[in-house]
C-alpha cells in the first residue's frame, strides 16, 4: 500500500473517532496509534498533521495531540449579486500607455553593491530567514509520494484550508473553497487588479502607498487615484468623495502596518471602508502583507476586513514571503461570489498553478514547531531593530520627523525638512554607502512632503543600522549643507 493511501486512511479513521473525545482532550499517543493500526510513526505523524491542517486537532510538541474546539459559528451567507454590476462596469475607451515603470519595485528588489548598507530592502536579512526550517520542510515535501505531480488548480487543499483559518480568524468565516493559492503577494495583487478593473479605469489607492502596487496598476493600464491617509489609515471622510469624483469601482488598501507609513487602520475607519465601498458598488482589495510581521510589543491585531464581509466586497491578498524568504513565493487570494471564478481564470491563464513542491514545503513549514519559534524570533528582532533605527535617527538626524512608530512591518517613514530634494539625498546616500528609498514613488500624484522610507529588516543588525544612519547623515549634510 502506498504511504499516501495509508496516511489518508488513518486520517479518516481518526476523524471518525474524534467524537469520542471532548474539546481539549488528549488523543492516544503516537506510539499507541502505531501499535494499534500497525503503521509507521511517519504515517501517524502525517495523519495527525492532516487533521491539524483541517483544524480538527491541535498538536503540541512533547505533549501530544488534542481535539480542537469546534468553530463558534458557521460562516455567514451574504448576497454577492451586486458584483455582477461592478464587474461589468467599464469606463470610456482611452489611450493606455504600454510602458511599465518598475522603479519603485526595483528599489526593494535590487541587491546593493558590496559594502553598501541596505536600508531600502523589503525582505528579512538572511540571518532572520528560517533557512534551516525551510530546507527541512522542502526536503520532507520533496520526498512525499506525488509531491512532484500536478497540483490542484486552486492549490493544495490543506494549504488553502490553512490560509482560510488565518484569514477568517477564530470564527472561521472564510472557507477553504474561498481561497486560491498564488505565487506570492505581488502575483495576487496583479490578478486582483486585472480581475476587478478594465484597462483605462480609475482605481483608488492610499496616499502614500506601496510603490509596487502602483507599478502593477499602471502596468495593467489603470489610473491610480490618491485618497489621503494619516497615522490612523486612509481618510474615510474623503473616500466616498473619491469614489463619486472618479467613478472608481476598486479601492486598494493595506489596513495593517501600511507600507510605507506603518499605519494601522483605526477601528471606526475599518467599518467605514466597507460601508463606503458597498454604497459605491465597489470592491476593496485588502493587501494584508504584514500580519506575520507584528513586533514583540504590538497590541492584539485586528481581524482582517475579509473576516467580516459576507457580501464579497473584500478581495483579500496575503503571502508567506515577507515573513520567511524572498524565494518562498506562496500567497493566497480570498474572495466570495462571481469574482472568485474570474480570479481563478486569470490565474490559470497567467501561470497555470503554483509548483506543488513549493506548496507542500509551505505546508510543512507552517505545520512545524519551527514556525512558531521563527515568528517569535522575528517579532523580537524587529522590535529591537526598530528601536535601534529610531534612536539613531533621533541622535544623528533630529530634523527628520518620524510621526508614527509602527508596531509591525519593516519600515520607518521619515519626513525630511520642507524643501529638501529627497531624490538627491537618496542618490548621495548611495554614494556614501547606504541605500535608502525616496518617498516620491510612494505617491500616485504629487507628494505631500519630502520623505525617505527606511527599512530596518534588511540590515545585518543594530550596529549596521547605526552605521547606516551615520552615512545617511553625511549624505544629507552634503546635499543640504545642514548638519541634520
C-alpha positions in Angstrom: 0.0 0.0 0.0 1.3 3.5 -0.9 2.3 5.7 2.1 -0.1 8.4 0.9 -3.0 6.0 0.9 -2.1 4.8 4.4 -2.0 8.4 5.7 -5.3 9.2 4.1 -7.0 6.0 5.5 -5.6 6.6 9.0 -6.6 10.3 9.0 -10.2 9.3 8.0 -10.3 6.7 10.8 -9.1 9.1 13.4 -11.6 11.7 12.2 -14.5 9.3 12.7 -13.3 8.6 16.2 -12.9 12.3 17.3 -16.4 12.4 18.7 -15.2 10.1 21.5 -13.1 13.0 22.9 -14.1 16.3 24.3 -12.6 19.5 23.0 -9.2 19.8 24.5 -9.0 16.1 25.5 -5.8 14.3 24.6 -5.8 11.7 21.9 -3.9 8.4 22.2 -0.1 8.7 21.9 1.7 8.2 18.6 3.2 5.0 19.9 -0.3 3.7 20.8 -1.6 4.6 17.4 1.4 2.9 15.7 0.8 -0.3 17.7 -3.0 -0.3 17.2 -3.1 0.4 13.4 0.3 -1.3 12.6 1.6 1.6 10.6 4.9 3.5 10.8 5.5 6.5 13.1 5.8 8.7 9.9 2.3 7.6 8.8 0.9 8.5 12.2 2.7 11.9 12.2 1.4 12.8 8.7 -2.2 11.7 9.5 -2.2 13.9 12.7 -0.7 16.8 10.6 -3.6 16.4 8.1 -6.2 16.6 10.9 -4.3 19.6 12.3 -4.4 21.3 8.9 -8.2 20.8 8.9 -8.4 22.4 12.3 -9.7 19.2 13.9 -6.8 18.6 16.3 -4.0 20.6 17.9 -0.5 19.2 18.1 1.8 20.3 20.9 5.4 19.2 20.7 6.3 16.9 23.6 2.7 16.8 24.8 0.8 15.1 22.1 -2.4 15.7 20.0 -5.6 17.1 21.4 -9.1 17.5 19.9 -9.6 21.1 18.8 -12.6 23.2 19.9 -15.3 23.5 17.2 -15.8 26.7 15.3 -18.0 29.1 17.3 -20.3 29.9 14.4 -20.7 28.9 10.7 -19.8 31.4 8.0 -22.4 34.0 7.3 -24.1 33.7 3.9 -24.2 37.1 2.1 -25.6 38.5 -1.1 -22.9 38.7 -3.8 -25.3 39.5 -6.6 -24.2 43.2 -6.6 -20.8 42.0 -8.1 -22.4 41.4 -11.5 -22.9 45.1 -11.9 -19.5 46.1 -10.6 -17.6 43.5 -12.7 -19.3 44.7 -15.8 -18.9 48.5 -15.4 -16.3 49.9 -17.8 -15.2 53.5 -18.4 -14.9 55.2 -21.8 -12.1 53.9 -24.0 -8.9 55.9 -23.9 -5.2 55.6 -24.8 -3.4 53.3 -22.4 0.4 53.7 -22.0 2.3 50.4 -22.7 5.5 51.4 -20.9 6.0 49.9 -17.4 7.8 51.9 -14.7 9.3 49.4 -12.3 11.4 51.9 -10.3 9.6 51.5 -7.1 9.8 47.7 -7.2 13.4 47.6 -8.2 14.3 49.8 -5.2 13.1 47.0 -3.0 14.4 44.1 -5.1 17.8 45.3 -6.2 20.8 44.0 -4.3 23.0 46.9 -3.2 26.7 47.0 -4.3 29.2 45.4 -2.0 29.9 47.5 1.1 26.6 49.3 0.9 24.3 49.1 3.9 20.8 48.2 2.9 18.1 50.4 4.4 15.8 50.0 1.4 15.1 46.3 1.3 11.7 44.7 1.5 12.8 41.3 2.9 14.3 39.9 6.1 18.0 39.8 6.4 19.3 36.3 5.7 20.2 35.8 9.3 16.4 36.3 10.2 15.2 33.9 7.5 14.3 30.4 8.7 16.7 28.8 6.3 17.2 25.5 8.2 13.4 25.1 8.7 12.8 25.9 5.1 15.4 23.3 4.0 14.0 20.7 6.2 10.4 21.5 5.0 11.4 21.3 1.4 13.3 18.1 2.0 10.3 16.5 3.6 7.9 17.8 1.0 10.1 16.6 -1.9 10.1 13.1 -0.6 6.3 12.8 -0.4 4.7 10.4 -2.9 3.2 12.5 -5.6 4.8 15.7 -4.5 6.2 16.4 -8.0 2.9 15.8 -9.7 0.4 18.3 -10.9 -1.3 20.1 -8.1 -5.0 21.1 -7.9 -5.5 24.3 -10.0 -6.8 26.2 -6.9 -3.9 25.0 -4.7 -3.2 22.1 -2.4 -6.4 21.6 -0.3 -4.7 21.6 3.1 -2.8 24.8 2.3 -6.0 26.5 1.2 -7.5 25.4 4.5 -4.6 26.8 6.5 -4.8 30.2 4.8 -8.6 30.2 5.2 -8.2 29.8 9.0 -5.5 32.6 9.0 -7.7 35.0 7.1 -11.1 34.1 8.7 -9.8 34.0 12.3 -11.3 32.1 15.2 -14.9 32.4 13.9 -14.0 30.5 10.8 -15.7 32.9 8.4 -13.6 32.1 5.4 -13.8 28.6 3.9 -11.0 26.8 2.0 -13.2 27.0 -1.1 -12.9 30.8 -0.9 -9.1 30.6 -1.3 -6.8 30.4 -4.3 -3.0 29.7 -3.8 -0.9 32.3 -5.7 2.8 32.7 -6.5 3.3 35.3 -3.8 1.6 38.6 -2.9 2.6 40.6 -5.9 1.1 38.0 -8.2 -2.1 38.0 -6.2 -2.3 41.8 -6.4 -1.8 41.7 -10.2 -4.5 39.1 -10.6 -6.9 41.1 -8.4 -6.5 44.4 -10.2 -6.8 42.7 -13.6 -10.0 40.9 -12.4 -11.7 43.9 -10.9 -10.9 46.9 -13.2 -10.8 47.1 -17.1 -7.9 48.9 -18.7 -8.2 52.6 -18.5 -10.3 52.5 -15.4 -9.5 54.5 -12.2 -8.5 52.7 -9.0 -8.5 54.3 -5.6 -5.3 53.9 -3.6 -3.9 55.2 -0.3 -1.6 58.2 -0.5 1.2 57.4 0.2 1.1 53.7 -0.7 3.2 50.7 -1.7 5.1 51.6 -4.9 4.9 48.0 -6.2 1.1 48.2 -6.2 1.2 51.5 -8.2 3.5 49.8 -10.7 1.1 46.8 -11.1 -1.9 49.2 -11.6 -0.1 51.3 -14.2 1.2 48.2 -16.0 -2.4 47.0 -16.2 -3.5 50.2 -17.8 -5.2 51.5 -14.7 -5.2 55.1 -13.3 -4.3 55.3 -9.6 -6.3 58.0 -7.8 -5.0 59.0 -4.4 -7.0 59.1 -1.2 -5.0 60.8 1.6 -4.0 58.7 4.6 -2.7 59.6 8.1 -1.4 57.8 11.1 -4.8 56.1 11.5 -5.0 54.8 8.0 -7.0 56.0 5.0 -9.1 59.2 5.5 -12.5 57.6 5.1 -14.1 61.0 5.2 -12.5 61.5 1.8 -13.0 58.0 0.4 -16.7 58.5 -0.6 -15.8 61.7 -2.3 -13.1 60.0 -4.2 -15.5 57.2 -5.4 -18.0 59.8 -6.6 -15.5 62.0 -8.3 -13.6 59.3 -10.1 -16.3 56.7 -10.8 -13.8 54.0 -9.5 -15.1 50.5 -8.6 -11.9 49.4 -6.7 -10.1 50.6 -3.6 -6.7 49.1 -2.7 -5.6 49.4 0.9 -3.2 48.0 3.5 -5.1 48.1 6.8 -2.3 46.6 8.9 1.2 48.1 9.2 0.8 50.0 5.9 3.8 50.4 3.5 5.4 52.9 3.8 3.8 54.7 6.9 3.3 51.6 9.2 -0.2 52.9 10.0 -2.9 50.6 11.4 -6.4 51.4 10.2 -8.5 52.6 13.1 -11.5 50.6 14.2 -14.1 53.1 13.3 -12.5 53.6 9.8 -12.4 49.8 9.2 -16.2 49.8 9.3 -16.4 52.9 7.2 -14.2 51.4 4.4 -16.5 48.5 3.7 -19.7 50.7 4.2 -18.5 53.3 1.7 -17.4 50.7 -0.8 -20.7 48.9 -0.5 -22.6 52.1 -1.2 -20.4 52.7 -4.2 -20.9 49.2 -5.6 -17.1 48.8 -5.4 -14.5 46.2 -4.3 -11.9 46.6 -1.6 -8.6 44.8 -2.2 -7.1 44.2 1.2 -3.4 43.7 1.0 -2.6 42.0 4.3 1.1 41.7 3.6 2.4 42.3 7.1 0.2 40.3 9.5 3.0 37.9 10.3 5.4 40.8 10.9 4.0 42.1 14.2 6.6 43.3 16.6 7.1 41.8 20.0 5.4 44.8 21.7 2.5 45.1 19.2 -1.0 45.2 20.7 -3.5 42.4 19.7 -4.0 42.5 15.9 -7.4 43.5 14.5 -9.1 40.8 12.3 -8.9 41.0 8.6 -11.5 43.1 6.7 -12.4 39.9 4.8 -13.3 38.0 8.0 -16.4 40.2 8.5 -17.5 40.5 4.9 -20.3 38.0 3.9 -21.2 40.1 0.8 -17.9 39.6 -1.1 -16.8 43.3 -1.1 -13.3 42.5 0.1 -10.8 40.6 -2.0 -8.1 39.6 0.4 -4.4 39.2 -0.6 -1.7 37.8 1.7 1.6 35.9 1.5 4.2 33.9 3.4 7.1 35.5 1.6 7.8 38.6 3.7 7.9 36.6 6.9 10.1 33.8 5.5 12.2 34.2 2.4 12.1 36.1 -0.9 12.0 32.7 -2.7 9.1 31.2 -0.8 6.7 32.8 -3.2 3.5 31.3 -1.8 0.5 33.5 -1.2 -3.3 33.5 -1.3 -6.3 35.3 -2.7 -9.6 35.0 -0.8 -12.9 36.2 -2.3 -16.6 35.3 -2.5 -19.1 35.3 -5.3 -18.6 35.5 -9.1 -15.3 37.4 -8.7 -13.7 34.2 -7.4 -14.2 32.5 -10.8 -12.7 35.4 -12.6 -9.7 35.4 -10.3 -9.3 31.7 -10.9 -9.5 32.1 -14.7 -6.8 34.9 -14.7 -4.5 32.8 -12.5 -4.9 29.7 -14.7 -4.2 31.7 -17.9 -1.2 33.6 -16.4 0.6 30.8 -14.6 -1.4 27.5 -14.6 -0.6 26.8 -10.9 2.0 27.3 -8.2 4.5 24.4 -8.2 3.4 21.6 -5.9 6.7 21.1 -4.1 6.7 24.8 -3.1 3.1 24.5 -1.7 3.9 21.2 0.1 7.0 22.9 1.6 5.0 25.8 2.8 2.5 23.5 4.4 5.3 21.5 6.1 6.8 24.8 7.4 3.6 26.3 8.9 2.7 23.0 10.5 6.1 22.5 12.2 7.2 23.7 15.7 9.9 25.7 13.9 7.2 28.1 12.5 6.2 29.3 16.0 9.8 29.7 17.1 10.6 31.6 13.9 7.7 34.0 14.4 8.7 34.7 18.0 12.3 35.4 16.9 11.3 37.7 14.1 8.9 39.6 16.4 11.6 40.2 19.0 14.3 41.1 16.5 12.1 43.6 14.5 11.3 45.4 17.8 15.0 45.7 18.6 15.9 46.9 15.2 13.0 49.4 15.1 14.1 50.9 18.3 17.8 51.0 17.2 16.9 52.8 14.0 14.7 55.3 15.8 17.4 56.0 18.4 20.0 56.5 15.6 17.7 58.9 13.7 17.0 61.0 16.8 20.7 61.2 17.6 22.1 61.8 14.2 19.3 63.4 12.2 17.0 65.2 14.6 15.5 67.2 11.8 14.0 64.0 10.3 10.4 63.7 11.7 9.0 60.2 12.4 5.4 61.0 13.2 4.4 57.4 13.8 6.4 54.5 15.2 4.9 51.3 13.7 4.3 48.3 15.9 4.8 46.0 12.9 6.3 45.7 9.5 9.7 46.7 8.2 9.6 50.4 7.5 10.1 53.8 9.2 8.6 56.7 7.3 10.8 59.8 7.9 9.7 63.2 6.8 12.5 65.5 5.7 12.7 69.3 6.2 10.5 71.2 3.8 12.2 72.0 0.5 14.6 69.0 0.7 15.3 67.2 -2.6 14.6 63.6 -1.4 15.9 62.1 -4.7 19.2 64.0 -4.3 19.5 62.7 -0.8 18.9 59.1 -1.9 21.5 59.4 -4.6 24.0 61.0 -2.3 23.3 58.3 0.3 24.2 55.5 -2.1 27.5 57.3 -2.9 28.1 57.4 0.9 27.5 53.7 1.2 23.9 53.3 2.3 20.8 52.5 0.2 17.6 54.3 1.1 14.3 54.7 -0.8 13.0 58.1 -1.8 9.4 58.7 -0.8 8.3 60.1 -4.1 7.5 56.7 -5.8 5.0 56.1 -2.9 2.7 58.9 -4.1 0.3 58.3 -7.0 0.3 62.0 -7.7 2.1 65.0 -6.2 3.9 64.2 -2.9 2.6 65.9 0.2 6.1 66.4 1.6 9.6 65.0 1.1 10.1 61.6 2.8 12.5 58.7 2.9 11.4 55.1 3.5 13.9 53.4 5.8 13.9 49.6 6.3 15.2 48.1 9.5 14.7 44.5 8.4 17.3 44.0 5.7 20.4 45.3 7.6 22.7 42.8 9.4 21.9 44.1 12.9 21.7 47.1 15.2 25.4 48.1 14.6 24.8 48.2 10.9 21.7 50.3 11.3 23.6 52.8 13.4 26.4 52.9 10.8 23.9 53.3 8.0 22.2 56.3 9.7 25.7 57.9 10.2 26.3 57.5 6.4 22.9 59.0 5.7 23.7 62.0 7.9 26.9 62.6 5.8 24.8 62.4 2.6 22.1 64.7 3.9 24.6 67.3 5.1 26.3 67.2 1.7 23.0 67.9 -0.2 21.6 70.5 2.1 24.6 72.0 3.9 22.7 71.4 7.2 24.1 69.1 9.9 20.7 67.4 10.3 
